[in-house]
């Protein structure tokens, strides 16, 4: 039987993350705990009676809602988590304090068992995550002082300590969950059985989708412009090395990287940071205090200054300068795509053949120019979830029609490019079909199997772990059996 509610619950639980997302506007951070806090003793008041028998009046302070292994969950943790969800714009209509407590207990059971199983995260890894979050916040809000005021924190040290606790618990929890489901696989027969068990009137409906292919031409700068940029970067490098000029100031004056320019070109990175591979290779080949030679990435030409090496983490500053692309080069790229479009329409070659032979985009040219959905790497894009700019570029295209050249600015700061677009397939909104939607159905079946495995794991480890639930919460309708007999 297809357990819709279970799948929805699993997906909801997966997105409950209370750390700061570097790509979103900062919100209030919930004060979740990693280390067990000292128990808050209940205040007692002695009332004298005739025969001096003492009566005790209990006064509740910040009460303890539950204890899971080594972790304590306070009433304030639940309240702050609820506030955080509301501040992020999440609908809390169907979320109760009981369900939030259950989720917080799950997180702590994962983290507790991760430590028992020696699934650990290093301090460097946790601190690097916190550093990236703080850098993003400073960039968004303007300064560390404004960040501390926004989050009502007394000092940067206190804020870092809180981020450390939040991130460590989250990372331990995620690693434990991954270890539970990492080796779970599903066979085609299991997928078929899963699909056949879904009543026809309960089968999921998939929205209208399309597959899109593109041919990209990136206008190239002249060798003269490239050399001009290299000479400029070499001049900056020499001024810093020979005349003790400030790399920080030079980056503010000359860098064309919008993400780091206001911070004097500063980034803190590890080898896992999602930066360009060439950029990371150069950065990790340098010594502290060293400035690189000018080098090229997809964004332009750089020099890097290594400010500090902290284990596997680098504090660096860089300057990015992009060679100017002439109007003639831009016009030539458009002209070339016009010619390619005409030859495809004439039948000289197919769109896929043209993509392979002429496209400048390595990620798509070997697959007929087919775009991949960044959310799941599938070739299909659901219309209601498409990036608005991409949707606007293809929404009026008819079957087998190829767009005229479309110019697109690089949001990451690289040079502009021209592209031809084609909708290669369309899929109307429809009830799930086993043959047409096998990949989607397979993912649903795998999700349910993983959900079942997690439920079994939870039940087993709840039995073996010290768990205490406050009397006021024992009537909660938890999805797991937290209240032991």
Legacy VTK file of the C-alpha trace (Angstrom):
# vtk DataFile Version 3.0
C-alpha trace
ASCII
DATASET POLYDATA
POINTS 485 float
0.000 0.000 0.000
1.425 3.332 -1.036
2.087 5.281 2.138
1.637 8.851 0.918
1.642 10.362 4.350
4.841 8.574 5.277
6.638 9.882 2.201
5.426 13.407 2.788
6.539 13.190 6.411
9.971 11.948 5.397
10.429 14.787 2.932
9.290 17.327 5.504
11.707 15.970 8.080
14.561 16.045 5.582
14.165 19.776 5.003
14.021 20.742 8.667
17.501 22.222 8.922
18.136 24.955 11.425
21.522 26.203 10.227
22.021 29.319 8.185
21.752 28.887 4.423
24.428 30.976 2.792
22.197 31.669 -0.190
19.195 32.948 1.778
18.441 36.024 3.786
19.612 35.319 7.330
16.988 34.334 9.826
16.919 33.841 13.577
19.076 30.861 14.536
17.427 28.338 16.840
19.315 27.729 20.036
19.607 23.940 19.724
22.015 22.116 21.989
24.898 19.800 21.339
26.453 19.453 24.743
24.118 18.506 27.592
23.383 21.513 29.723
23.342 21.471 33.447
19.934 20.439 34.671
17.971 23.429 35.839
16.968 22.728 39.396
13.463 23.474 40.438
13.138 26.182 43.028
11.803 25.036 46.369
10.015 27.027 49.009
9.625 25.798 52.572
6.304 26.572 54.186
6.278 26.128 57.959
3.239 24.443 59.475
2.242 23.732 63.034
4.173 20.508 63.402
7.073 21.725 61.171
6.380 19.357 58.245
7.926 21.013 55.182
5.897 21.377 51.990
7.695 22.034 48.698
6.308 24.219 45.956
7.835 23.487 42.522
8.435 26.477 40.277
9.172 25.613 36.638
11.991 27.570 34.982
13.250 26.647 31.463
12.062 23.077 31.726
13.591 20.013 30.160
11.296 18.506 27.532
13.350 15.401 26.888
16.733 13.769 27.243
18.139 11.537 24.487
21.399 9.836 25.365
23.815 12.645 26.192
21.613 15.394 24.784
19.124 17.625 26.560
16.192 19.316 24.802
14.764 22.352 26.585
11.312 23.866 26.228
13.014 26.932 24.757
14.541 24.789 21.997
11.069 23.869 20.762
9.855 27.459 20.937
12.880 28.855 19.142
12.634 26.209 16.427
9.002 27.151 15.825
9.909 30.843 15.671
12.714 30.048 13.233
10.369 28.152 10.901
7.909 31.042 10.925
10.656 33.584 10.230
11.733 31.524 7.221
8.232 31.749 5.800
7.425 28.065 6.363
3.799 27.163 6.983
3.425 26.068 10.596
-0.303 25.462 10.468
0.068 21.676 10.705
3.220 21.693 12.854
2.720 21.096 16.557
5.159 21.407 19.428
4.879 17.656 19.841
5.972 17.031 16.243
8.856 19.485 16.628
9.961 17.775 19.825
9.868 14.437 18.011
12.081 15.855 15.243
14.559 17.331 17.727
14.718 13.972 19.500
15.393 12.192 16.209
18.283 14.542 15.441
19.829 13.910 18.813
19.395 10.156 18.595
21.237 10.197 15.262
24.018 12.372 16.713
24.268 10.278 19.895
24.552 7.029 17.936
27.038 8.563 15.493
29.401 9.161 18.397
28.819 5.612 19.685
29.642 4.249 16.217
32.723 6.471 15.896
31.148 8.420 13.031
32.803 11.728 13.794
33.242 15.153 12.250
36.480 17.057 12.706
36.671 20.427 14.419
38.275 21.827 11.251
35.280 20.692 9.191
32.773 22.189 11.630
34.698 25.453 12.012
35.113 25.807 8.247
31.343 25.546 7.830
30.788 28.207 10.467
33.377 30.477 8.839
31.629 30.213 5.469
28.285 31.010 7.093
29.699 34.059 8.868
31.380 35.303 5.691
28.091 35.013 3.834
26.235 36.844 6.606
28.772 39.653 6.684
28.463 39.973 2.916
24.656 40.064 3.112
24.272 42.360 6.122
27.347 44.561 5.735
29.640 44.016 8.721
30.282 41.682 11.644
28.901 44.309 14.019
25.616 44.395 12.107
25.473 40.587 12.071
25.905 40.400 15.843
23.253 43.072 16.341
20.858 41.307 13.966
21.223 38.003 15.814
21.379 39.682 19.239
24.745 38.129 20.080
27.159 39.721 22.527
30.364 38.839 20.685
31.763 37.105 17.625
33.270 34.424 19.866
29.877 33.617 21.399
28.273 33.505 17.948
30.987 31.162 16.645
30.495 28.875 19.638
26.767 28.693 18.959
27.325 28.007 15.265
29.814 25.295 16.208
27.233 23.527 18.368
24.478 23.770 15.762
26.692 22.626 12.887
28.283 19.774 14.805
24.924 18.313 15.772
23.586 18.705 12.235
26.666 17.145 10.643
26.704 14.212 13.042
23.000 13.644 12.420
23.415 13.792 8.638
26.362 11.391 8.635
24.459 8.907 10.763
21.404 9.073 8.503
23.566 8.641 5.418
25.233 5.595 6.926
21.819 4.013 7.569
20.578 4.352 3.987
23.795 4.560 1.960
23.848 0.888 0.984
20.124 0.482 0.363
19.363 -0.386 -3.246
16.144 -1.233 -5.020
15.581 -3.785 -7.771
13.324 -3.339 -10.826
11.037 -6.012 -9.376
10.698 -4.048 -6.128
9.850 -0.943 -8.150
7.185 -2.863 -10.061
5.673 -4.246 -6.844
5.712 -0.775 -5.282
3.860 0.691 -8.276
1.301 -2.112 -8.454
0.448 -1.702 -4.768
-0.590 1.920 -5.283
-4.363 2.102 -5.812
-5.164 3.668 -9.174
-6.977 6.598 -7.588
-3.940 7.311 -5.351
-1.192 7.235 -7.959
0.855 10.461 -7.993
0.247 13.080 -10.650
3.338 14.507 -12.341
3.178 18.071 -13.615
3.827 19.191 -17.182
7.498 18.848 -18.075
9.851 19.500 -20.950
13.337 18.549 -22.084
15.536 21.362 -23.391
18.727 21.342 -25.445
21.064 24.214 -26.209
24.048 25.174 -28.338
26.321 27.749 -26.729
28.864 30.130 -28.209
31.016 32.139 -25.821
32.574 35.260 -27.357
36.346 35.179 -26.948
38.575 38.129 -26.047
41.493 38.998 -28.318
45.024 37.997 -27.394
45.806 41.694 -27.017
43.086 42.069 -24.345
44.235 38.911 -22.557
47.816 40.175 -22.419
46.638 43.540 -21.118
44.918 41.788 -18.161
47.948 39.580 -17.451
50.229 42.644 -17.456
47.845 44.449 -15.093
47.825 41.514 -12.638
51.623 41.193 -12.812
51.897 44.910 -12.047
49.662 44.518 -8.963
51.678 41.495 -7.823
54.961 43.389 -8.176
53.612 46.433 -6.318
52.549 44.276 -3.366
55.791 42.268 -3.285
58.267 45.080 -3.988
56.587 48.150 -2.531
54.590 46.602 0.320
51.315 47.755 -1.213
48.113 46.365 0.342
46.641 43.391 -1.541
43.388 44.099 0.298
43.171 47.628 -1.114
44.199 46.468 -4.595
41.358 43.906 -4.579
38.820 46.559 -3.578
40.070 48.839 -6.357
40.520 46.385 -9.223
38.843 43.011 -8.631
35.762 42.198 -10.700
34.534 39.436 -8.399
31.342 40.876 -6.836
31.349 38.242 -4.096
34.715 39.158 -2.597
35.535 42.686 -3.867
33.916 44.471 -0.860
35.950 42.217 1.476
39.267 42.913 -0.194
39.108 39.690 -2.212
38.814 37.520 0.909
37.651 33.901 0.942
38.198 31.062 3.376
38.172 27.706 1.580
38.880 24.005 1.983
39.469 21.440 -0.750
35.742 20.591 -0.505
34.599 24.166 -1.137
32.631 24.366 -4.373
35.066 26.616 -6.218
36.593 26.214 -9.674
39.065 23.293 -9.654
41.877 25.317 -11.224
41.388 28.051 -8.611
41.654 25.526 -5.758
44.638 23.751 -7.312
46.565 27.022 -7.518
45.519 28.120 -4.027
46.629 24.882 -2.362
49.974 24.926 -4.187
51.002 28.212 -2.540
52.753 28.914 0.752
51.569 31.377 3.382
52.373 34.924 2.258
52.910 33.891 -1.379
51.203 35.460 -4.403
50.460 33.321 -7.443
51.298 34.074 -11.041
48.275 35.174 -13.121
46.159 32.186 -14.152
42.922 31.597 -16.042
39.597 30.071 -14.981
36.173 30.146 -16.606
35.571 33.491 -14.882
38.642 35.329 -16.141
42.222 35.819 -14.897
43.266 35.780 -11.238
46.089 36.217 -8.816
45.819 34.713 -5.314
47.493 35.818 -2.084
47.588 33.269 0.750
46.943 35.137 3.989
46.860 32.198 6.416
46.995 28.401 6.339
44.975 26.659 9.059
45.372 22.908 8.585
43.190 21.996 5.606
41.717 25.496 5.386
43.084 28.548 3.596
42.398 32.225 4.224
43.130 33.905 0.908
42.563 37.042 -1.060
42.275 37.138 -4.827
41.855 39.615 -7.633
39.790 38.716 -10.694
40.009 40.724 -13.909
38.106 39.758 -17.049
39.509 40.677 -20.451
37.185 42.972 -22.336
35.253 41.323 -25.127
34.823 43.526 -28.159
31.488 44.243 -29.791
32.877 42.551 -32.890
33.495 39.307 -30.957
29.959 39.380 -29.563
28.514 40.027 -32.997
30.601 37.199 -34.449
29.241 34.697 -31.876
25.675 35.703 -32.737
26.404 35.495 -36.464
27.874 32.005 -36.081
24.779 30.772 -34.220
22.518 32.298 -36.885
24.438 30.298 -39.468
24.214 27.080 -37.407
20.470 27.580 -36.941
19.937 28.038 -40.665
21.879 24.857 -41.486
19.915 22.803 -38.934
16.618 24.069 -40.375
17.915 23.261 -43.841
18.689 19.686 -42.767
22.471 19.799 -43.145
22.777 18.302 -39.652
20.657 17.709 -36.568
20.558 19.879 -33.465
22.433 17.167 -31.530
25.147 16.952 -34.190
25.515 20.724 -34.189
25.821 20.764 -30.404
28.587 18.145 -30.535
30.552 19.935 -33.235
30.007 23.619 -32.485
28.883 24.200 -28.869
31.378 25.734 -26.441
29.645 24.191 -23.416
31.486 21.003 -22.463
28.812 19.957 -19.934
26.114 19.537 -22.603
27.720 19.207 -26.032
28.410 15.463 -25.714
24.755 14.783 -24.834
23.175 16.507 -27.819
23.106 19.793 -25.920
20.608 18.353 -23.420
20.273 20.407 -20.243
20.170 18.703 -16.846
17.879 19.803 -14.052
20.227 21.042 -11.277
17.853 19.800 -8.566
17.993 16.120 -9.538
20.197 15.909 -12.681
17.228 14.538 -14.619
16.695 15.745 -18.192
13.136 16.870 -17.464
12.131 20.296 -16.158
8.759 20.651 -14.461
7.217 23.862 -15.758
6.013 25.099 -12.370
9.500 24.646 -10.874
11.676 25.903 -13.729
14.046 28.815 -13.366
11.943 31.796 -14.540
14.613 33.112 -16.915
14.956 29.731 -18.646
11.175 29.322 -18.831
10.797 32.727 -20.462
13.371 31.763 -23.079
11.553 28.588 -24.175
7.885 29.060 -23.297
6.846 30.237 -26.773
8.875 27.684 -28.736
6.837 25.207 -30.770
7.766 21.572 -31.325
11.006 21.265 -33.329
11.409 25.046 -33.399
14.865 26.468 -32.684
15.137 29.835 -30.984
17.031 32.737 -32.463
20.318 33.444 -30.628
19.634 34.461 -27.023
22.232 36.435 -25.061
22.747 35.449 -21.438
24.821 37.141 -18.785
26.832 34.871 -16.502
25.426 35.243 -12.934
28.800 34.101 -11.574
30.594 37.038 -13.134
31.948 35.413 -16.293
31.614 36.829 -19.806
28.243 36.786 -21.595
27.342 34.027 -24.034
24.888 33.394 -26.854
22.832 30.233 -27.204
20.271 28.473 -29.366
17.488 26.644 -27.536
15.191 23.822 -28.544
12.446 21.951 -26.681
13.212 18.338 -27.541
10.320 16.693 -25.651
7.136 17.720 -23.884
5.227 15.798 -21.237
1.734 16.932 -20.275
0.484 16.663 -16.701
-0.427 13.014 -16.166
-1.009 10.273 -13.656
2.139 8.236 -13.049
2.759 5.690 -15.783
5.150 2.822 -15.030
6.846 2.839 -18.446
7.041 6.602 -18.983
7.883 7.587 -15.415
10.021 4.668 -14.286
12.836 6.860 -12.941
10.458 8.958 -10.823
8.640 5.876 -9.550
11.967 4.233 -8.768
12.930 7.232 -6.619
9.612 7.057 -4.751
10.062 3.334 -4.169
13.628 3.847 -2.935
12.474 6.650 -0.641
9.832 4.411 0.916
12.363 1.601 1.376
14.785 4.019 3.030
11.970 5.332 5.218
11.213 1.784 6.355
14.874 1.169 7.139
15.070 4.365 9.181
11.904 3.440 11.104
13.409 0.058 11.980
16.680 1.687 12.994
14.811 4.194 15.161
12.765 1.522 16.909
15.864 -0.573 17.651
18.000 2.281 18.971
15.217 3.891 20.991
15.097 0.629 22.967
18.870 0.667 23.572
19.309 4.376 24.396
18.546 6.257 27.577
15.522 8.417 26.779
13.394 10.454 29.149
10.333 12.475 28.169
8.853 15.080 30.479
5.472 14.057 31.941
3.822 17.024 30.200
4.898 15.617 26.806
4.072 11.960 27.346
0.626 12.346 25.823
2.126 13.548 22.521
1.253 11.415 19.504
4.865 10.805 18.438
5.651 8.948 15.208
8.255 6.988 17.190
7.829 5.264 20.532
9.817 7.726 22.625
7.796 7.101 25.779
8.939 3.810 27.217
6.776 1.654 29.476
LINES 1 486
485 0 1 2 3 4 5 6 7 8 9 10 11 12 13 14 15 16 17 18 19 20 21 22 23 24 25 26 27 28 29 30 31 32 33 34 35 36 37 38 39 40 41 42 43 44 45 46 47 48 49 50 51 52 53 54 55 56 57 58 59 60 61 62 63 64 65 66 67 68 69 70 71 72 73 74 75 76 77 78 79 80 81 82 83 84 85 86 87 88 89 90 91 92 93 94 95 96 97 98 99 100 101 102 103 104 105 106 107 108 109 110 111 112 113 114 115 116 117 118 119 120 121 122 123 124 125 126 127 128 129 130 131 132 133 134 135 136 137 138 139 140 141 142 143 144 145 146 147 148 149 150 151 152 153 154 155 156 157 158 159 160 161 162 163 164 165 166 167 168 169 170 171 172 173 174 175 176 177 178 179 180 181 182 183 184 185 186 187 188 189 190 191 192 193 194 195 196 197 198 199 200 201 202 203 204 205 206 207 208 209 210 211 212 213 214 215 216 217 218 219 220 221 222 223 224 225 226 227 228 229 230 231 232 233 234 235 236 237 238 239 240 241 242 243 244 245 246 247 248 249 250 251 252 253 254 255 256 257 258 259 260 261 262 263 264 265 266 267 268 269 270 271 272 273 274 275 276 277 278 279 280 281 282 283 284 285 286 287 288 289 290 291 292 293 294 295 296 297 298 299 300 301 302 303 304 305 306 307 308 309 310 311 312 313 314 315 316 317 318 319 320 321 322 323 324 325 326 327 328 329 330 331 332 333 334 335 336 337 338 339 340 341 342 343 344 345 346 347 348 349 350 351 352 353 354 355 356 357 358 359 360 361 362 363 364 365 366 367 368 369 370 371 372 373 374 375 376 377 378 379 380 381 382 383 384 385 386 387 388 389 390 391 392 393 394 395 396 397 398 399 400 401 402 403 404 405 406 407 408 409 410 411 412 413 414 415 416 417 418 419 420 421 422 423 424 425 426 427 428 429 430 431 432 433 434 435 436 437 438 439 440 441 442 443 444 445 446 447 448 449 450 451 452 453 454 455 456 457 458 459 460 461 462 463 464 465 466 467 468 469 470 471 472 473 474 475 476 477 478 479 480 481 482 483 484
